[in-house]
Amino acid sequence: MGTVAFDIARVKAAYPALSDGHAYLDGAAGTQAPAAVIDAIAAAYHDGIGNLGGEFPASHRSIEIVAACRAAIAALTGGEPRGVILGPNMTTLTYRLAGTIAKQWGPGDEIVVSRLDHDANVRPWVQAAEHAGATVRWAEVDKSTAELPADQYRSLISGRTRLVAVTAASNAVGIQPQVPLIAKLAHKAGALVYVDGVHATPHVPVDVSQLGADFYATSAYKWSGPHIGAVIGTPGVLETLRPDKLDPAPDTVPERFERGTLPFADLAGVTAAVEHLASLDGDATGSLRERVLRSMAAVQEYEAALFSQLIDGLAAMSHVTLHGSSQHRAPTAFFSVAGYRPAEVAARLARRRVNVWAGTNYAVELCRALGLGDAGAVRAGLVHYNDANDVERLLDGVRELG
């Protein structure tokens, strides 16, 4: 198991886009798609798809595509297919759920959000609380490490807390908070827990029940799929919620949370992406869930070694400042280069065909807390199709700026 069965040459060959000679270290913002995903989307259109509920084969194919997609996402995350809500992206789905859940809030109620999170797991809750007259309480980061200390939640959470929103991994610095402990404190107080799993899902084996998530949000385009978002909810909790919807639209769970017609061909691509992830450990066998867990454990091991190469290389440069430090983090480096604005660094690297991001990456509260302001920093995010050569090309480019 692990790196022995993780064949990086085989993995890279699965991605047509990687043949262009660029070092794709922009995976934290979105990954490339393997040929199997591209083919699955094309096959859905080629074979013919129709809207749901028809008495003809094309409609039946769409029904099967949707069911397979829910099952695949459940296998990836450890949830139940009946709890998988599909939509265009995590932000849209989180706004939709925030508006629905907040119908039960009023003055005197409280929610807890964190400075570590992507704004998509902050602003929808803050705005929903404002509309409901509820109070927002903030979990703060340690400014020296960018960690989110879990102990502070003991005083933040009370009998008035209705929801705690927290990330499973920071999309900027990669920090992975103690979500199970935070969730345990929230549940003890009777609060719901909404976990942003967008940045965590591509890098670790996920088990929503182990995390204690009542809702777990993820985006397929962060793990080699098309631009589709999903929220995996606990079916029993979803049954208690009444979202605004069209009158003739389904009133069942999870369908009542899905607005409009689903993009069926893209959903076929999501299923193919999960199958692709499950194949990353060449020796993995068993059910889709079993293969996913084994393959993602191999991914985690492979990426950890590659990330050490990246972090050690950047740390050795006196003109580079690394932001965030923890043993528990996704393979994402957030750094500044003396004498250069983050956007300038990204532009210089782009000329060397090294793809990175610059700015806050929507982690605005974190960047402000760390004193980086709205300029943010440079972000290099590793994923399973990166290799040592990609990392060295980045290090060479940053070294040159010194």
C-alpha positions, -999 to +999 in steps of 0.1 A: +000+000+000+010+036-003+037+050-026+048+015-038+014+011-055+012+048-064+026+050-100+030+088-107+039+082-143+007+062-148-013+089-130+001+118-150-006+099-183-043+098-175-045+136-178-044+150-214-039+186-203-007+178-185+011+172-218+014+210-225+046+212-204+032+234-176+038+226-140+002+226-127+006+238-091-028+255-092-048+225-081-061+242-049-083+264-072-093+235-095-078+204-110-075+191-145-097+162-157-085+128-166-095+112-200-119+089-182-139+119-170-139+136-203-150+104-220-178+098-195-193+133-202-190+129-239-206+094-238-236+107-219-243+132-246-235+107-274-259+081-260-287+106-254-301+120-221-335+134-213-351+151-183-362+130-154-396+113-153-400+104-189-412+070-203-383+067-228-347+054-227-330+088-227-349+098-195-341+064-179-304+070-186-305+103-168-322+087-138-294+061-137-268+088-140-281+108-111-284+077-089-249+066-098-235+100-090-251+102-055-238+067-048-203+076-060-201+108-038-214+088-009-186+063-014-161+090-016-172+107+016-187+079+037-222+095+036-255+081+024-267+085-012-300+098+001-281+127+017-262+138-014-275+172-026-262+182-060-257+217-074-235+240-095-209+247-067-203+247-030-210+285-027-244+282-043-254+252-022-241+268+010-261+299+004-292+278-003-288+258+029-279+288+050-312+305+039-331+273+047-315+266+081-318+302+092-356+301+089-354+284+124-332+312+139-342+344+157-329+370+181-309+354+209-297+325+187-260+323+179-238+308+152-200+303+152-178+309+121-140+309+119-113+332+105-096+302+089-124+295+065-129+303+028-155+330+026-180+306+011-183+290+046-184+324+063-205+350+045-236+329+038-239+322+075-231+358+086-256+372+062-283+346+071-277+354+108-281+392+101-314+386+084-326+364+113-314+388+140-290+361+153-256+367+168-223+358+150-194+346+171-159+342+157-133+315+162-098+332+159-066+318+144-032+318+160-015+345+141+020+329+144+009+295+131-025+301+114-039+272+134-074+272+146-072+262+183-101+239+191-102+248+229-117+282+222-149+265+210-156+255+246-163+291+254-177+301+220-204+274+220-233+276+244-269+265+247-278+293+224-256+281+195-276+269+165-248+261+140-210+259+138-194+263+104-158+252+101-134+240+074-118+205+073-087+221+057-078+257+049-078+264+012-050+289+017-026+275+043-038+239+043-043+238+081-066+210+092-085+219+125-097+193+150-131+191+134-143+160+154-136+177+187-153+209+175-183+189+162-186+170+195-188+203+215-214+216+190-235+185+192-234+185+230-250+220+229-276+208+203-260+227+174-256+216+138-222+214+122-215+225+086-180+214+074-164+229+043-146+198+028-137+214-005-100+216+002-097+184+023-115+159+000-088+158-027-061+150-002-073+126+026-097+097+031-130+113+042-155+099+067-183+124+073-196+105+104-161+104+119-158+142+114-192+147+130-205+167+101-242+172+097-234+188+064-202+182+044-196+204+013-173+193-015-166+203-051-159+177-078-136+201-098-112+200-069-108+162-073-105+158-111-142+161-118-164+187-137-177+219-121-203+203-098-208+209-061-223+186-035-234+188+001-236+155+019-262+159+046-275+136+073-309+124+058-327+127+092-315+163+095-325+171+059-360+159+066-365+186+092-356+214+067-380+231+042-362+250+015-380+274-008-388+256-040-411+255-070-445+241-062-444+211-087-407+203-079-401+171-059-406+174-022-384+144-013-350+144+003-325+153-012-343+164-044-362+192-027-329+210-022-320+209-059-333+238-080-339+233-117-327+206-140-294+189-131-265+188-156-268+150-163-237+147-185-215+164-159-229+141-132-217+111-153-183+128-152-185+131-114-190+093-111-160+087-134-139+111-112-146+090-081-138+059-100-105+075-111-097+084-075-104+048-064-079+036-090-050+057-078-036+028-057-031+002-084-034-026-059-067-014-044-096-040-045-131-044-030-161-021-031-159+015-044-157+028-009-129+004+000-109+013-031-114+050-024-102+047+011-071+028+002-063+050-028-068+082-009-045+069+019-019+063-009-025+099-022-020+113+013+013+095+017+026+104-017+016+141-014+031+144+021+065+134+008+062+158-021+050+186+002+081+181+024+102+188-007+083+219-014+082+233+021+118+225+029+129+241-003+110+273+003+120+275+040+157+274+029+153+307+010+159+338+031+138+359+008+107+337+013+083+339+042+060+309+047+026+315+063+011+288+084+028+259+102+014+227+114+019+189+111-018+186+102-022+203+069-031+196+033-002+200+008-007+237+002+020+263+005+012+300+011+042+323+010+055+358+003+087+368-016+106+398-003+105+427-028+076+414-049+039+417-047+022+382-048+008+389-083+042+397-096+056+364-083+027+345-100+034+364-132+071+356-131+064+319-125+038+318-152+065+330-177+084+298-166+052+278-173+047+272-136+010+277-126+003+292-091-022+316-076-018+349-059-041+369-036-064+360-007-079+330-026-112+340-009-097+333+026-101+370+033-106+367+071-074+347+074-053+370+053-065+400+073-057+382+106-022+373+094-016+409+083-015+401+046-044+423+038-062+420+005-030+414-014-027+380+002+002+358-008+014+332-033-003+298-032+011+266-046-012+236-042-001+201-048-024+173-060-019+137-068-007+143-104+022+166-094+057+152-092+091+162-079+100+179-112+070+202-108+082+212-074+117+218-085+106+241-113+087+262-088+117+263-064+140+273-092+117+301-102+113+314-066+151+310-060+157+332-091+137+360-075+163+362-046 
